[in-house]
Amino acid sequence: MAAAAGIDGTQATARQLLDLPGFAQEFLRRNPRYRAEHRALAILPAGHAPPAREVMARRWGLSFPL
């Protein structure tokens, strides 16, 4: 089945080993909308970045332990 989807055995096995946060990270890493938003945040001046990051985190359902 993996071969039919164009995925070699190594990639399929690597994905099966991911825990839920790892899978979510891979999803976001490959998502063009998330990547564009992340790039836009990277160029913001330092004073604007923290509030914008919080908004982005909420929009994408991200949470980070304190």
C-alpha positions as CSV (number, residue, x, y, z in Angstrom):
1,M,0.0,0.0,0.0
2,A,2.8,2.4,0.8
3,A,4.4,1.8,-2.6
4,A,1.1,2.5,-4.3
5,A,1.0,5.9,-2.6
6,G,4.6,6.7,-3.8
7,I,6.2,6.3,-0.4
8,D,9.3,4.1,-0.1
9,G,9.5,1.7,2.9
10,T,11.9,3.9,4.8
11,Q,9.6,6.9,4.8
12,A,6.6,4.8,5.7
13,T,8.4,3.2,8.6
14,A,9.7,6.6,9.9
15,R,6.2,8.0,9.9
16,Q,4.9,5.0,11.8
17,L,7.5,5.7,14.6
18,L,6.3,9.2,15.2
19,D,4.4,10.0,18.3
20,L,1.4,12.4,18.1
21,P,3.5,15.6,18.6
22,G,6.0,14.4,16.1
23,F,3.3,13.7,13.5
24,A,1.8,17.1,14.2
25,Q,5.2,18.7,13.7
26,E,5.7,16.9,10.4
27,F,2.2,18.0,9.2
28,L,2.9,21.6,10.0
29,R,6.4,21.5,8.5
30,R,4.9,20.4,5.2
31,N,1.9,22.7,5.3
32,P,2.4,25.6,2.8
33,R,0.1,28.0,4.7
34,Y,1.8,27.3,8.0
35,R,5.2,27.8,6.5
36,A,4.3,31.1,4.9
37,E,2.9,32.4,8.2
38,H,6.0,31.2,10.0
39,R,8.3,33.0,7.5
40,A,6.2,36.2,7.9
41,L,6.7,36.1,11.6
42,A,10.4,35.6,11.3
43,I,10.9,39.0,9.7
44,L,8.8,41.0,12.2
45,P,10.6,43.5,14.5
46,A,11.3,42.0,17.9
47,G,8.6,44.1,19.7
48,H,5.9,42.8,17.4
49,A,6.9,39.1,17.3
50,P,5.7,37.8,20.7
51,P,2.0,38.9,20.4
52,A,2.0,37.8,16.7
53,R,3.5,34.4,17.7
54,E,0.8,33.9,20.3
55,V,-1.9,34.6,17.8
56,M,-0.3,32.2,15.3
57,A,0.0,29.5,18.0
58,R,-3.6,29.8,18.9
59,R,-4.7,29.7,15.2
60,W,-2.7,26.5,14.6
61,G,-3.6,24.8,17.9
62,L,-0.1,25.0,19.3
63,S,0.7,24.9,23.0
64,F,4.0,24.8,24.7
65,P,4.8,23.7,28.3
66,L,6.1,26.5,30.6
